[in-house]
Amino acid sequence: MIPRKFEPILFGLILSGLMSLLVSGIATWRAAGLGPGFLPLWASSWLTAWLFAFPAVLLVAPLARRLVRRLLSPEPE
């Protein structure tokens, strides 16, 4: 098992992988269609997108957490 101290990195890796897979699939489908060669084209697009998405998630996640905390009402005591 992976130690808990790596939770934010593992979360970012999985989240960025799944989101970039979904978005690149939709973008590839819209741009090239579902014809022959779709899967290799999608895989290539996904890997490129993931290379950018993973560091972006690691950098943006703390900002998003702070923004969410500011938007939520305080906990009742």
ZIBEL-V771278 format. One line per field, one symbol per residue. ss: DSSP state (@ for helix, = for strand, . for the rest). psi: psi as a letter, one per 30 degrees, with the letter a starting at -180 (. if undefined). burial: + if it has 24 or more other ideal C-beta (glycine too) atoms within 12 Angstrom, else -. Layout:
ss->???
psi->???
burial->???
This chain:
ss->...@@@@@@@@@@@@@@@@@@@@@@@@@@@@@.....@@@@@@@@@@@@@@@@@@@@@@@@@@@@@@@@@@......
psi->lkkffgeeeeeeeeeeeeeeeeeeeeeeeeeflgakgeeeeeeeeeeeeeeeeeeeeeefeeeeeeeeeefkllkk.
burial->-----------+--++--++---++--+-------------+--++--++--++--+--------------------
